[in-house]
Amino acid sequence: MKKMLFLALCTLSLTSFAQDIVLPAPQTDGGKSFRYAIANRRTIRNFTGGSLSMQQLSDLCFSACGMNRKDAKKLTIPTARNAQDLVLYAATKQGIYRYDAAAHTLIFLKKGDFRQQFGMQKGMFAKAAVVLIYTSDLKKLNFGNSDAEKKTNC
């Protein structure tokens, strides 16, 4: 019994330190239909300050920018010219993470609560369980690298 208690305390203490988060496999079936979700979509700006379960965080990251075909390395979201240039970051109370779609892992970048810095409505963002930030890796867009493109682009 003492060993179990010690292991539980060690596990709890490890979760308080910032580290990479290996997410559980996303749930890709079940739930409401796409049409139902679109028809009932609405914005709610009344956050309670609660947290997400690991499964909810996993499903959210996968839906936002996950890799849905490992053989072709395609994302769940479309990108211009199929450049796959979008990078997803997640700001939580513990810190900022970069989402690695191939590994389905949140890579720890910086400790601290920066959620309110990513929006105009600071009070709302400070209470959100997670703030998702999309960025673009412009190197992947490959603008103007070929002679043919230089001739046709203004």
Residue pairs with C-beta under 8 A, 6 or more apart in sequence:
18 94
18 95
18 108
18 111
19 108
20 97
20 105
20 106
20 107
20 108
21 54
21 57
21 97
21 105
21 106
21 108
22 103
22 104
22 105
23 54
23 57
23 58
23 61
23 62
23 104
23 105
23 106
24 54
24 55
24 58
25 58
25 104
26 58
26 59
26 61
26 62
26 63
26 66
26 104
27 55
27 58
27 59
28 62
28 68
32 40
45 121
45 124
47 124
47 127
47 128
47 129
48 127
49 127
49 129
50 129
51 93
51 129
52 60
52 129
52 130
57 90
57 106
57 130
58 104
60 130
60 132
61 88
61 90
61 99
61 104
61 106
62 68
62 76
62 104
63 76
64 76
64 77
64 88
64 99
64 132
64 134
65 75
65 76
65 77
65 86
65 87
65 88
65 99
65 101
65 134
66 75
66 76
66 101
66 104
67 73
67 74
67 75
67 76
67 101
67 102
67 104
68 74
68 75
68 76
70 102
73 84
73 102
74 84
75 84
75 86
75 101
77 86
79 85
79 86
80 141
81 141
81 142
83 140
83 141
83 142
84 140
85 136
85 137
85 138
85 140
85 141
86 134
86 135
86 136
86 137
87 98
87 99
87 134
87 135
87 136
87 137
88 98
88 99
88 101
88 132
88 133
88 134
88 135
89 96
89 97
89 98
89 99
89 109
89 132
89 133
89 134
89 135
90 96
90 97
90 99
90 106
90 130
90 131
90 132
90 133
91 97
91 113
91 114
91 115
91 117
91 118
91 130
91 131
91 133
92 113
92 115
92 129
92 130
92 131
93 113
93 115
94 111
94 113
95 108
95 109
95 110
95 111
95 112
95 113
95 114
96 109
96 110
96 112
96 114
97 106
97 107
97 108
97 109
98 106
98 107
98 109
99 105
99 106
99 107
100 106
100 107
113 126
115 125
115 126
115 128
115 130
115 131
116 122
116 123
116 125
116 126
117 125
118 125
118 131
118 133
119 125
119 131
125 131
143 149
143 153
144 150
144 153
